Amino acid sequence: MNLYSEHYVSKICERFVNKIWCLDNSIGESLIENKLVLPNGCFNLALVSGNAIEVHTSKNKYVMNEGFYFCSQMTNKVLVNIQPKTKVTIIQLHAWTLSFFPNYDLNNFIDSIIKIDETELPFKTKIDSSLNSDISFLLNIINTYFEELNSAHLTKNTIEKICEIIKQHHEEITVSEIGKSLNASQRMLQIKFKSATGLTIKKHIQILKFRKSVDQMVNSDLEKLKLTDVALYNQYFDQSHFIKQFKDVTKTTPKMFNSSSYFLSKKR
């Protein structure tokens, strides 16, 4: 059994869903504790099966027993403890996905988790929440729903366009430049983005740049990238600026960073 695994949705579905990942302690006899998760610019819809998972964000401690949970954008590392006979299945939604559901105002919703009722989920098919549920059935439900959503929204909305521009510029663009690209006021873009994600555009860019730097450190084919190389490649001002950003999120330095303590994305 792999404690951490990743599963990928269809190409069309990828417009809204980054991936599905699982933390599986379903046949475990002991507590999995003090594992860490880094922010990545995504929302998470989590399904807890079995006993419970304990999550510590920068704001609060959450004991998540069986059920469905909506997890906001995170701005700092998150600590996770997984009880025996517990499995957590997480649908990772892109930053713009919730903006296609305009009834949700996420303006001040960051570093937080809320429990939701299954009836609040938009999927037509009931999700199997048992401990031995088959991931292929969930993938089919997710693919079907978001492929239909794609057909209903062929045109990108403002939030998706902002995120697309940020990606095209490799996280090296200002809000002013985004405004000029979209022929829109900075203030209007900031208000819309924060309402849809809980983050300012600048903070979102910082998180993406930071996560890209960490993934580069961990997944590099080189035995050990110099911090200066990572900092310059990702266009931080200098190594000190990179270290400060790193400490803000992880509470440790890059040299003291222990990747084995974290659930990190696999290199695709």
C-alpha positions in Angstrom: 0.0 0.0 0.0 1.3 3.5 -0.9 0.4 6.1 1.7 0.5 8.8 -1.0 -0.8 8.3 -4.6 -1.8 10.5 -7.5 -4.5 9.9 -10.1 -5.1 12.0 -13.2 -8.3 13.2 -14.8 -9.1 13.4 -18.5 -7.5 16.1 -20.7 -10.7 18.1 -20.9 -11.3 17.8 -17.2 -7.8 19.1 -16.5 -9.2 22.6 -17.3 -10.8 22.5 -13.8 -9.1 19.7 -11.9 -5.4 19.4 -11.5 -5.4 15.9 -10.1 -6.9 13.6 -7.5 -4.5 12.4 -4.7 -5.0 10.0 -1.9 -3.6 9.6 1.6 -4.3 6.0 2.4 -3.9 4.5 5.9 -6.8 2.2 5.5 -5.0 -1.0 6.5 -2.6 0.7 8.8 -2.5 -0.1 12.5 -0.7 3.0 13.7 -1.1 6.8 13.5 0.7 8.5 10.6 1.7 11.8 12.2 3.5 15.1 11.5 3.3 14.8 7.8 3.3 18.2 6.0 1.6 19.7 2.9 2.7 22.9 1.1 0.4 25.5 -0.5 0.1 25.1 -4.3 -2.5 27.6 -5.4 -5.3 25.1 -5.5 -8.6 24.4 -3.6 -9.2 20.9 -2.3 -12.4 18.9 -2.0 -11.6 16.2 0.5 -13.4 12.9 1.2 -12.5 11.3 4.5 -13.4 7.6 4.9 -13.0 5.5 8.0 -11.8 7.1 11.2 -10.4 10.7 11.0 -7.6 13.0 9.9 -6.3 15.9 12.0 -5.2 19.0 10.1 -3.4 22.0 11.5 -3.4 25.1 9.4 -1.9 28.5 10.3 -5.4 29.5 11.7 -6.8 26.4 13.4 -6.8 22.7 14.1 -9.4 20.6 12.4 -10.5 17.1 13.3 -12.0 15.7 10.1 -14.1 12.6 10.7 -16.0 10.7 7.9 -17.5 13.1 5.4 -16.8 15.7 2.8 -14.8 18.9 3.3 -13.9 22.0 1.3 -10.4 23.3 1.9 -9.5 26.8 1.1 -6.4 28.2 -0.5 -3.5 27.6 1.9 -0.8 30.2 2.4 1.5 28.2 4.8 2.5 24.6 5.3 -0.2 22.4 6.8 0.5 19.6 9.3 -1.4 16.3 8.9 -2.0 13.3 11.3 -3.9 10.3 9.8 -5.5 7.8 12.1 -5.4 4.1 11.4 -8.2 2.7 9.2 -8.5 6.1 7.5 -8.3 7.1 3.8 -8.5 10.7 2.5 -9.3 11.3 -1.2 -8.6 14.8 -2.4 -9.9 16.5 -5.6 -7.5 19.3 -6.3 -9.3 22.2 -8.0 -7.5 25.0 -9.9 -7.7 28.5 -8.5 -10.2 29.6 -11.1 -12.6 26.6 -10.8 -14.8 28.1 -8.0 -15.2 31.3 -10.0 -17.6 29.3 -12.3 -19.9 29.0 -9.3 -20.6 32.7 -8.7 -22.8 32.1 -5.6 -19.6 31.4 -3.6 -17.9 34.5 -2.1 -14.5 33.3 -0.8 -13.2 36.8 -0.1 -11.9 36.1 3.4 -11.7 32.3 3.2 -8.1 31.2 3.4 -6.1 28.7 5.5 -9.5 27.2 6.5 -11.6 24.0 6.1 -15.4 23.5 6.3 -17.4 20.4 6.4 -20.1 20.2 3.7 -23.1 17.9 3.3 -23.0 15.5 0.4 -26.2 17.1 -1.0 -24.2 20.3 -1.5 -21.9 18.6 -4.0 -22.7 19.4 -7.7 -22.2 15.8 -9.0 -25.2 13.9 -10.3 -23.9 10.5 -9.2 -23.5 9.6 -5.5 -19.9 9.3 -4.5 -18.9 6.0 -2.8 -17.4 7.2 0.5 -16.6 3.7 1.9 -13.0 2.9 3.0 -12.6 0.4 0.1 -14.0 2.6 -2.6 -12.5 2.3 -6.1 -10.8 5.4 -7.3 -11.8 4.6 -10.9 -15.4 5.2 -10.1 -14.6 8.6 -8.6 -12.5 9.5 -11.6 -15.4 8.7 -13.9 -17.8 10.9 -11.8 -15.3 13.8 -11.8 -14.5 13.5 -15.5 -18.2 13.4 -16.5 -19.1 16.4 -14.4 -16.3 18.7 -15.4 -16.4 17.7 -19.1 -20.0 18.8 -19.1 -19.0 22.0 -17.3 -16.4 22.6 -19.9 -19.0 22.3 -22.7 -21.3 24.8 -20.9 -18.4 27.3 -20.4 -16.3 27.2 -23.6 -15.2 30.8 -23.0 -12.7 31.6 -20.2 -13.9 33.9 -17.5 -11.8 36.7 -16.0 -10.3 34.7 -13.2 -9.2 31.9 -15.5 -7.7 34.5 -17.9 -5.7 36.1 -15.1 -4.3 32.7 -14.1 -3.5 31.9 -17.7 -1.6 35.1 -18.1 0.3 34.5 -14.9 1.3 31.0 -16.2 2.3 32.3 -19.6 4.7 34.7 -18.0 6.1 32.1 -15.6 4.8 34.0 -12.5 6.8 37.1 -13.5 4.1 39.7 -14.1 2.6 42.6 -12.2 -1.1 43.3 -11.6 -0.7 46.4 -13.6 0.6 44.4 -16.6 -2.3 41.9 -16.2 -4.7 44.8 -16.2 -3.2 46.2 -19.5 -3.3 42.7 -21.1 -7.0 42.3 -20.2 -7.9 46.0 -20.8 -9.3 46.2 -17.3 -8.7 48.2 -14.1 -6.4 46.8 -11.5 -9.0 47.4 -8.8 -11.7 45.5 -10.6 -9.4 42.6 -11.2 -8.2 42.5 -7.6 -11.8 42.6 -6.2 -12.9 39.8 -8.6 -9.9 37.6 -7.9 -10.0 37.9 -4.1 -13.8 37.1 -4.1 -13.1 34.0 -6.2 -10.0 32.7 -4.5 -9.6 34.4 -1.1 -6.1 35.6 -2.2 -4.8 38.8 -3.8 -3.3 38.3 -7.2 0.2 39.2 -5.9 -0.1 36.5 -3.1 -1.3 33.9 -5.6 1.8 34.6 -7.8 4.1 34.4 -4.7 2.6 30.9 -3.8 3.0 29.6 -7.4 6.6 30.8 -7.6 7.4 29.4 -4.2 5.9 26.0 -5.0 7.7 25.8 -8.4 11.0 26.5 -6.6 10.4 23.7 -4.1 9.4 21.3 -6.8 12.5 22.2 -8.7 14.7 21.6 -5.6 13.1 18.2 -5.0 12.7 16.9 -8.5 15.9 18.2 -10.1 18.0 15.7 -12.0 21.0 17.3 -10.4 22.0 15.9 -7.0 21.7 19.2 -5.3 20.8 22.5 -6.9 22.6 25.5 -5.4 20.1 27.9 -3.7 21.5 30.7 -5.8 20.6 28.8 -9.0 17.0 28.1 -7.8 16.6 31.8 -6.7 17.9 33.2 -10.0 16.0 30.7 -12.2 12.8 31.7 -10.5 13.7 35.4 -10.6 13.9 36.2 -6.9 15.9 39.3 -6.2 18.7 37.2 -4.7 19.3 34.2 -2.6 18.3 36.0 0.6 15.0 37.0 -0.8 14.3 33.3 -1.7 15.3 32.1 1.8 13.0 34.7 3.4 10.0 33.6 1.3 10.9 29.9 2.0 11.0 30.6 5.8 7.7 32.5 5.6 5.9 29.4 4.3 7.8 26.4 5.8 9.2 28.0 9.0 12.6 26.5 8.1 15.4 27.2 5.7 16.0 25.6 2.3 19.1 23.8 3.7 17.1 22.4 6.6 14.2 21.3 4.4 13.4 17.6 4.7 11.3 16.6 1.7 10.6 13.2 3.2 8.4 14.9 5.8 6.1 16.4 3.1 3.5 15.1 0.7 4.9 16.6 -2.5 3.7 16.3 -6.1 5.2 13.5 -8.2 7.1 14.5 -11.3 4.8 13.8 -14.2 
